[in-house]
Amino acid sequence: MCLALVFAVCAAEPPAVVAEAAIDVRAFGAAADGKTDATAAFAQALSAAAGRGGGTVSVPAGLFLLAGSVNVPTGVALQGTWAWPHHGAWRQGSTLCLTGGRGREDGPAAIQLGPSSAVRGLTIVHPEQMLEDVQPYPWAIRGTGMHCTVENVTFVNCFQGIAMGPGSNELHLIRNVFGCVLRRGIFVDGTTDIGRIENVHFNPHYWVRAEFPGTPGVWRVGGAGGKSETRHPQWYMQQHLDAFIFGRTDWEYVLNTFVFGAKIGYLFVATRAGAANGNFLGIGADWCTTCVKVEASQPMGILVTNGEFVGNHGCESAIEVQGKGVLQLCNSNFWGPQKRNVRLSGEEAFVALNQCFFRESGPAPEDAAVVEARGGALTVQGCAFMRPRRHIDLGEKVKTAIISGNTFRGAPAIANAAKGDVKIDLNVSHVPAQ
């Protein structure tokens, strides 16, 4: 009886589903020579995958020129050969060479993701981009709708990387994205359900060391007095790059992200759709003109844990909070030559600093404190100020402040001109061992 029952159950099981083979873009005429426009071939392959109910469109190793824009439909993945991050190795693996939209940063994205679609395993380069004459280009990838995914993508020298929105998009996943971006790295807007950004790293050396033909890593220009200067992608990025930009997003989760040499590392703005709140863990911004700038946030605010922030020599403030922005920083580290570390300039803003470590380098400026508040509300608790300089400066428009349980190198240097309710207590001086 038992054996008969087993046979009956096995007979009732449906047959195993066998996944259809991936569609190769070469089957539709895409040439891997980096010279023949493959836009139409990619579009046909993606349409064919959608027509059979979804699946994978395979991009084999080689250089594929896209002079236009393609749409990745629902249920379709555009899949290259890279299953892991790499360092701009455009000669190996699947590389897309983008030339469409040159001169127009607001043109159609080269790859447009639909709901529940994906881009994976690709290297992306602008072969015509030159450091001595940087040209705008549209976004390399844009997603709309729910569950857009971008994974294992490397940008060699993209003007703009990935946009999620504007327009409704929820539950996006951006993971294992590395490279050099020149104007905007990742932009999120219109996200009303939790999106995720994980393991993203922007750095100019992905272009400098890629050795793409005709794209020098550094170039020389005439300097003052006829002297030549060597410039680097970092020079352009420090003047133009907003690396991570957040408009409307509800509880964005951002984990292990980093940028080196940006104008603004993390920028929070108000768009037509609204502003952001989110959870940011293990984020970093090195050698940026501004590391974090909060122009606006939702009332729940921005939560940052285990951050590290380093301004460059032109950095006025590593962290700038304006308007009605809300920022909570916990267990974060500041070092570098920035003039000040945190400035609270919005009269309705709120900043909380907990267990932060301030060890900036360079000469201490006489006209700037480590933490400066010109309005709003400030909490500084359990932090360490490791240089004898002006530590905290409270302006007269500060409404409330709590400065408690902190450690200061030398005597606490706290200037309090606030007319609001301020509590300063239980702070100690630290004298390091000789």
VEXKEGU-520480 format. One record per residue (C-alpha): residue in one letter; z, x, y. Coordinates in steps of 0.02 Angstrom, whole numbers, plus 50000, padded with zeros to 5 digits. Layout:
REM VEXKEGU-520480
 marba     Z     X     Y
     a     Z     X     Y
...
This chain:
REM VEXKEGU-520480
 marba     Z     X     Y
     m 50000 50000 50000
     c 50045 50139 50121
     l 49883 50234 50084
     a 49780 50077 50110
     l 49867 50048 50277
     v 49826 50225 50333
     f 49642 50200 50289
     a 49641 50035 50383
     v 49715 50113 50540
     c 49592 50259 50535
     a 49446 50140 50513
     a 49503 50042 50665
     e 49506 50194 50781
     p 49359 50204 50901
     p 49239 50349 50880
     a 49277 50505 50983
     v 49192 50510 51152
     v 49078 50661 51170
     a 49057 50721 51349
     e 48878 50735 51407
     a 48814 50908 51445
     a 48819 50966 51626
     i 48661 50946 51728
     d 48591 51115 51781
     v 48521 51117 51958
     r 48381 51231 51896
     a 48315 51085 51793
     f 48267 51003 51957
     g 48182 51157 52029
     a 48326 51251 52113
     a 48284 51435 52120
     a 48426 51562 52117
     d 48338 51682 52235
     g 48429 51645 52399
     k 48261 51615 52485
     t 48194 51449 52419
     d 48274 51294 52493
     a 48366 51208 52350
     t 48433 51060 52450
     a 48315 50932 52371
     a 48347 50999 52196
     f 48535 50989 52220
     a 48520 50812 52287
     q 48416 50757 52138
     a 48535 50834 52013
     l 48685 50752 52095
     s 48595 50584 52099
     a 48551 50602 51915
     a 48734 50633 51871
     a 48787 50480 51969
     g 48652 50378 51881
     r 48725 50413 51711
     g 48899 50363 51768
     g 48964 50531 51828
     g 48984 50705 51759
     t 48959 50886 51808
     v 48816 50965 51903
     s 48815 51149 51856
     v 48773 51287 51979
     p 48742 51445 51876
     a 48762 51622 51937
     g 48642 51665 52077
     l 48605 51636 52261
     f 48555 51459 52307
     l 48493 51421 52482
     l 48545 51254 52559
     a 48453 51223 52721
     g 48512 51042 52727
     s 48654 50930 52672
     v 48696 50854 52501
     n 48812 50714 52446
     v 48924 50727 52294
     p 48942 50547 52228
     t 49095 50466 52151
     g 49137 50535 51980
     v 49030 50691 52001
     a 49086 50873 52012
     l 48978 51010 52087
     q 49034 51155 51977
     g 49001 51341 51998
     t 49048 51481 51880
     w 49209 51538 51963
     a 49365 51473 51875
     w 49482 51581 51981
     p 49494 51649 52159
     h 49398 51807 52200
     h 49362 51923 52344
     g 49194 51873 52417
     a 49097 51938 52267
     w 48940 51848 52321
     r 48827 51955 52209
     q 48915 51883 52057
     g 48944 51704 52010
     s 48879 51549 52099
     t 48843 51574 52284
     l 48781 51444 52409
     c 48690 51514 52561
     l 48705 51388 52702
     t 48582 51388 52847
     g 48576 51204 52896
     g 48643 51146 53063
     r 48640 51316 53145
     g 48697 51298 53325
     r 48783 51129 53293
     e 48965 51124 53241
     d 48961 50933 53241
     g 48812 50916 53122
     p 48820 50846 52945
     a 48925 50947 52824
     a 48828 51052 52699
     i 48923 50966 52557
     q 48985 50789 52582
     l 49113 50731 52453
     g 49128 50548 52408
     p 49282 50465 52332
     s 49343 50544 52170
     s 49218 50687 52178
     a 49242 50874 52173
     v 49176 51045 52220
     r 49234 51191 52114
     g 49197 51372 52077
     l 49081 51418 52220
     t 49061 51558 52345
     i 48995 51500 52514
     v 48912 51611 52645
     h 48812 51593 52805
     p 48681 51728 52776
     e 48616 51719 52955
     q 48787 51734 53039
     m 48807 51893 53140
     l 48970 51956 53213
     e 48887 52013 53375
     d 48814 51839 53403
     v 48923 51710 53314
     q 48834 51543 53298
     p 48914 51372 53269
     y 48885 51284 53103
     p 48944 51116 53036
     w 49083 51101 52908
     a 49041 51180 52742
     i 49130 51038 52650
     r 49187 50868 52710
     g 49277 50735 52609
     t 49297 50548 52636
     g 49380 50418 52526
     m 49516 50440 52397
     h 49542 50590 52283
     c 49419 50719 52350
     t 49449 50887 52266
     v 49402 51065 52319
     e 49456 51205 52203
     n 49419 51390 52176
     v 49306 51406 52326
     t 49283 51567 52426
     f 49215 51571 52604
     v 49135 51736 52654
     n 49103 51698 52839
     c 49103 51510 52867
     f 49113 51444 53043
     q 49205 51288 52982
     g 49278 51269 52809
     i 49343 51102 52744
     a 49371 50936 52833
     m 49458 50787 52754
     g 49415 50646 52874
     p 49407 50583 53004
     g 49395 50416 52922
     s 49499 50353 52779
     n 49541 50482 52646
     e 49692 50488 52535
     l 49763 50597 52396
     h 49646 50742 52428
     l 49676 50906 52337
     i 49626 51075 52412
     r 49680 51217 52299
     n 49640 51402 52274
     v 49530 51419 52429
     f 49514 51593 52502
     g 49405 51677 52631
     c 49357 51711 52810
     v 49332 51564 52929
     l 49288 51587 53112
     r 49321 51426 53207
     r 49412 51299 53098
     g 49481 51323 52923
     i 49548 51157 52859
     f 49557 50995 52958
     v 49648 50840 52895
     d 49640 50670 52980
     g 49645 50488 52927
     t 49753 50524 52773
     t 49869 50376 52745
     d 49928 50430 52572
     i 49991 50599 52519
     g 49865 50741 52521
     r 49896 50914 52448
     i 49843 51087 52505
     e 49895 51230 52391
     n 49865 51417 52382
     v 49747 51438 52530
     h 49724 51608 52613
     f 49617 51648 52766
     n 49588 51830 52813
     p 49445 51924 52899
     h 49430 52051 52760
     y 49339 51924 52652
     w 49192 51951 52770
     v 49222 52133 52814
     r 49224 52190 52633
     a 49090 52073 52566
     e 48947 52188 52622
     f 48827 52044 52641
     p 48656 52113 52696
     g 48632 52107 52884
     t 48812 52054 52914
     p 48911 52204 52975
     g 49098 52206 52953
     v 49126 52288 53122
     w 49017 52321 53273
     r 49026 52425 53430
     v 49008 52367 53609
     g 49020 52451 53777
     g 49199 52456 53837
     a 49282 52496 54002
     g 49213 52650 54086
     g 49065 52655 53967
     k 49174 52690 53817
     s 49126 52606 53655
     e 49244 52486 53568
     t 49246 52437 53386
     r 49266 52252 53357
     h 49307 52160 53200
     p 49301 51977 53143
     q 49486 51971 53183
     w 49442 51994 53367
     y 49337 51836 53362
     m 49463 51739 53259
     q 49607 51778 53376
     q 49510 51696 53516
     h 49433 51549 53423
     l 49508 51509 53253
     d 49621 51358 53224
     a 49658 51390 53041
     f 49750 51232 52983
     i 49732 51076 53090
     f 49825 50915 53056
     g 49789 50749 53140
     r 49845 50588 53055
     t 49917 50625 52885
     d 50065 50540 52800
     w 50172 50663 52703
     e 50048 50800 52679
     y 50112 50928 52553
     v 50063 51106 52596
     l 50115 51247 52480
     n 50087 51437 52486
     t 49961 51449 52628
     f 49927 51596 52741
     v 49818 51652 52885
     f 49796 51822 52966
     g 49728 51845 53141
     a 49701 51668 53206
     k 49709 51594 53381
     i 49822 51457 53309
     g 49885 51465 53132
     y 49947 51286 53109
     l 49899 51155 53239
     f 49968 50978 53244
     v 49875 50857 53358
     a 49861 50672 53395
     t 49692 50594 53355
     r 49631 50414 53366
     a 49707 50387 53194
     g 49877 50457 53243
     a 49980 50613 53207
     a 50055 50703 53058
     n 50212 50717 52960
     g 50228 50829 52809
     n 50316 50953 52698
     f 50263 51136 52720
     l 50334 51260 52595
     g 50300 51447 52591
     i 50178 51451 52735
     g 50133 51606 52835
     a 50043 51656 52994
     d 50023 51841 53032
     w 49958 51923 53190
     c 49913 51757 53271
     t 49905 51718 53456
     t 50009 51563 53414
     c 50075 51541 53238
     v 50123 51356 53247
     k 50084 51234 53386
     v 50148 51056 53380
     e 50063 50951 53513
     a 50114 50789 53426
     s 50193 50728 53265
     q 50252 50568 53186
     p 50438 50530 53217
     m 50481 50594 53041
     g 50414 50762 53097
     i 50357 50924 53017
     l 50468 51006 52886
     v 50442 51194 52862
     t 50538 51292 52730
     n 50520 51476 52685
     g 50395 51515 52823
     e 50352 51684 52897
     f 50278 51702 53070
     v 50212 51855 53161
     g 50131 51848 53332
     n 50010 51978 53399
     h 50029 52075 53561
     g 49956 51930 53660
     c 50073 51801 53584
     e 50178 51709 53713
     s 50270 51606 53581
     a 50255 51613 53393
     i 50308 51429 53384
     e 50266 51305 53523
     v 50326 51123 53517
     q 50264 51004 53650
     g 50261 50819 53693
     k 50360 50716 53567
     g 50339 50839 53426
     v 50473 50854 53292
     l 50488 51018 53197
     q 50622 51072 53073
     l 50619 51254 53017
     c 50729 51312 52873
     n 50750 51485 52796
     s 50605 51559 52895
     n 50575 51736 52956
     f 50506 51799 53121
     w 50449 51976 53156
     g 50316 52061 53261
     p 50284 52095 53446
     q 50277 51915 53508
     k 50356 51883 53679
     r 50466 51742 53613
     n 50485 51662 53443
     v 50514 51478 53477
     r 50480 51379 53635
     l 50523 51196 53653
     s 50428 51131 53805
     g 50414 50944 53773
     e 50544 50838 53860
     e 50549 50718 53711
     a 50528 50849 53575
     f 50655 50899 53442
     v 50673 51067 53355
     a 50798 51114 53221
     l 50816 51296 53165
     n 50922 51324 53010
     q 50950 51489 52917
     c 50809 51576 53012
     f 50799 51764 53036
     f 50733 51839 53198
     r 50687 52023 53192
     e 50542 52043 53313
     s 50480 52218 53358
     g 50424 52301 53518
     p 50514 52307 53686
     a 50620 52155 53725
     p 50543 52064 53875
     e 50662 52031 54017
     d 50587 51861 54060
     a 50590 51780 53888
     a 50722 51732 53762
     v 50703 51730 53573
     v 50723 51541 53577
     e 50684 51446 53736
     a 50705 51260 53770
     r 50641 51179 53929
     g 50678 51001 53875
     g 50710 50889 53726
     a 50839 50923 53591
     l 50877 51086 53501
     t 50985 51131 53352
     v 51013 51314 53302
     q 51129 51338 53153
     g 51159 51478 53031
     c 51024 51590 53107
     a 51024 51779 53129
     f 50966 51862 53291
     m 50945 52045 53247
     r 50905 52123 53415
     p 51014 52141 53571
     r 50912 52041 53696
     r 50913 51869 53776
     h 50939 51759 53626
     i 50937 51577 53680
     d 50889 51500 53847
     l 50924 51316 53883
     g 50838 51240 54035
     e 50912 51103 54141
     k 50806 50965 54061
     v 50876 50995 53888
     k 50956 50832 53831
     t 51059 50894 53685
     a 51088 51061 53598
     i 51198 51123 53457
     i 51212 51312 53438
     s 51335 51347 53299
     g 51373 51468 53159
     n 51244 51599 53209
     t 51250 51788 53197
     f 51195 51895 53345
     r 51159 52081 53359
     g 51279 52127 53498
     a 51359 51992 53604
     p 51279 51820 53598
     a 51163 51807 53748
     i 51149 51620 53779
     a 51098 51552 53948
     n 51144 51369 53971
     a 51077 51276 54122
     a 51062 51111 54029
     k 51126 50953 54109
     g 51135 50865 53940
     d 51265 50873 53802
     v 51276 51051 53733
     k 51394 51119 53600
     i 51409 51307 53575
     d 51536 51365 53446
     l 51578 51474 53296
     n 51449 51609 53334
     v 51484 51791 53290
     s 51426 51965 53341
     h 51357 52083 53210
     v 51371 52271 53228
     p 51264 52356 53094
     a 51331 52508 53000
     q 51278 52675 53074
